[in-house]
Amino acid sequence: MNITLTEAAAQQIRSQIAKHGRGLGLRVGVKSVGCSGFAYTYELADELRADEQRFDAHGATLLIAPQNLATLDGACLDFVTEGLKQSFQFDNPNVGNTCGCGESFSLKAGAGKGVAA
């Protein structure tokens, strides 16, 4: 299982934790929504849940629930600025297609076994 993050993503996570005043890392998930099927979820986490997997890089931490590991295996989280928009974005080899608005995605056949629907 391999999930990575860029220095830019790590810097943003550290910055958000500093603004929040506390925190362990960024909890990342996948939920069933949108026109293509799935979307990423993000929330600051203060603790590691018993079943979560922890990924550390560049002084920041990602926390991922077991049902999302297969969907995110091999993915890299980045933080990008496009014009006035700033956001976390995954480069995920398991994604087959994304919707026109870029908010949701579908998985390649056989990818993401076990993702919560």
N, C-alpha and C positions, 0 to 999 in steps of 0.2 A: 504494500500500500504506500503510495507516494503522492503527497500533496505539498506543493511549494508556494512560496509567496515572494514577490519582488521586494526590493528595498523600499520602493515607493509605497507599497501596500503596508509593509511593516511600520514605516514612518507614520502613516495615517492611523494605524491601529494604536501606536504609542501616543499620538497626539490626541485621539479621542478618549483614551483612558485618562490622560492627564487632565483634559477638560472635565471629565466625569468625576475626577477626584479619587477614583479607585477602579480596580478591575484586573482580571487575569488575562483576558484576551478577547478575541472576536469569535463568537459562536456563529458558524455558517451551516446552513441547511438547504434543503430542497423541498419545495411544496408543490402540490398539484394545483395549477392555476393557468390562466391566460389562454390565448388562442392556440399556442403550440403544445401546451401540456404541463410544463414545469417552470418554476422560477426559483431563483436563489433567495434565501433569507439571511439577514445579518442582524446580530444584536451583540452588544457588549455583554460580557459574562464576568461575574464576580467569583465564580467557583467552577471547578471541574465536576461535572456530574459523573456518577459511578460508571455509567456505560460509555462515556465519551472517549474518543481518541484525541490525543493532543499532538499538535505539530508545531515545532518551534523553529524560527529562522529570523535572522537579523534583529534579534532582541524583541520579537513579538510572537504571540501565540494564537493559533487557530484551534478551535474546539469543534469536533464533528461527531454527531451521533452515528451509531453503527449502521442504521438504515440508509444513511447518505454516503457511506464510504465508497461503495462500488460506483456510484454516479460521479463522484469527484476524484476517483483514482486517476492519477496522472495529470491532474489539473494544476494550473498555476494561477494564483490570485494576484492581480495587479491593481493599482490605483491610478486612474488616468484622468487627465484634464482635456476636454474637447470643447473649445470655445469657453463658454461660461459654465459648462456642466462638468462636475467632478463626480466620479463614482468608482466603486470597486467593480472590476470586471474579471471574469474567469476566462482563461484560455483552456478549454476543456476538450480533450480528445474524444470524449464520449457523446458529445452533442452532435446530432445529425443536422438539424435545421433550427433557425431562430425565426421568430415572427417579425413582421415588418417594423414594428415599433421597438424591437430589441429587448422587450421585457420578459419574454418567455421563450422556451426552447423545447425541442423534442430530442429524444435519445436515439442513437444509432441502434439498429437491431442487435439485441443481445447485450447492450450496455446497461449498466445501472441495475442489475438484478437485485431485487430486494428493496428498491426505493419505495418509500411510503407514498401511496397515492391519495 
